[in-house]
Amino acid sequence: MAIFTGPVDSTTTIPVFGAGDPRALPSEFAMYCFSGATSGESCNHSVVSTGEAQNCHATCQEGLTTLVGPRGSRKGDSGAPLYVKGNGGAFIRGHIIASSAAPISVPVIGEIPVVSVAVPWSKVSDEYGVDIVTGFEGVDMVPDPAGATG
């Protein structure tokens, strides 16, 4: 499994090494990315809350992750992987499901942040019974930079 990096038309990828849940600030690992079909790769997002209920698409969902960052996901990006980069690859943290140009029950950090909402990896894994396919020929498994196992 690999994740496309860069702009929408990029053919550059990085391998996926594992998965785990995101961590809210303060965290030793605060730079999250997503790679959407419409937006391409967007990094430098920080998780500001985990396990919250959010009203996404007119329904309330429990156990979601809220991120702030330089730009949100766009229509067509739903399902984009949320991940952290490390050791030459990616570690899945969840999937993007919504975005807003204004905060959704999060503290303002400097300028009004762009908010994205994601389903954390454990919820995706539990609900759908899926796992991460890792490893590529010639690529050894490496430790997760955030300390989660996958």
N, C-alpha and C positions, 0 to 999 in steps of 0.2 A: 504494500500500500504506500502511496506517495501523495503529497500535497503540492498543488501548484503554488508557486510563489511569484511575486511580481504583479505586473498589470494583467488585465483580463486576457490579452492576447499572448501572454507568456507561455513558453513551453518548458520553463525551468521548474524542477521539482526537488523536494527533499523527502527522504524516507521517513516513515513513521516508526518510532521505536517503542512506543508504549502509550498508556493512557492512565488518567487519574482525574480526580476532581480539582476544580480551580480553588484557589485560596484568596480570601479577601485581604485588603490592606489592613494592618501592616503585614507584609509578607516579604520574605527574602527574594521572591521571584514575582515581580509585578508587571512584567511586560508580556501581554497576551496579543495574539494575532488571530485574524480570521481570513479565510480565502474564499470569497464569494464569486459566483458565476457572473454577477453584474458589476460588482465593485473591484474585483481582483483582490490582491492581498492588502490588508490594512493592519498595521502593528502599532505598538505603544499604547495599548488599552490596559486599564487597571481594573481589577475586580473590586467593587466597593461593597458588595453584599452577596451572600450566598444563602440558599434555603428560603428565599422570600416567596410570597405569593404576588403575582403580577397579573394585571388585566391585559392579556394579549389577544388580539383579534376577537374581542367581545366575550371572552371566557376567562375566568380566573384559574390560574394554574399555580400549584404549590411547588416549592423546592427549586425555584429558578435562580439563576446567577445574573447579577446586574453589573455591567461594565461601563466605564466612561473612557472616552478616547477622542482622537483627532477627527474621526468621521465615523458615522454609523453605517450599518449595513443598508442596502437598498432593496427595493422590490426585486425579487428574483434571487436574492442571496439566502433565503431561508434554507436551513439545512447545512449551511457552510460550516466547515470544521472550525472550532475554537481551539487554539493550541499555543504552546510555548515552544520556542526554538532552543536547542541546546545540543552540543556534541555532534553538530553536523546534520541534525534531523529535527523531527517534530514529536511532541508528546501531546496527544489529544486531551482536551479538557472538557469538551462538550460540543454542542451545535447551536448556531445562531438561529433565533426564531423571530426576533422583532427588533425594531430600532425606533428612536424618537429624537427629535431635535431639541427636546427639553427634558430636564431631569424627571425621573419617575421615582419619587420617594427616596432620593439619594441626596447627600449633602453636596452643595456646590463646591467644587474644587477649582479655585481661580475663576476663569471664565465659565459661563454656563456650559457644561459638558454635553457632548453628544452621547446619548445612552443607547446601549445595545443590550438585549436580553438573550440569554442562552439557557439551554437545558444542560445540566451538568452530566458528565460522562456516566457516573454511576446510575443515574435515572434512565439514560438511554440504554445502557447495558441491561439493567434490571427489567425494564418494560418490554424490550424487544429481544432479549436473550442473545445479544450480539457480543462479539469480542473483536479486538483489534488484530489484524494480520500484520505481523512484524517480520523484519529480517529480509535482507536481500542477499543474493549471492555475493560473497566477498565483503559483506558488511556485518561486523560483529554487533551483538546487542550491547548497548551502552547504558550507564546509569542515568536515570531521570534527574535533570538538574534541580528540580523542585522537590525531590525526595519521594515522590509517589511511586508506587509500583504499577506495572502494567504488563 
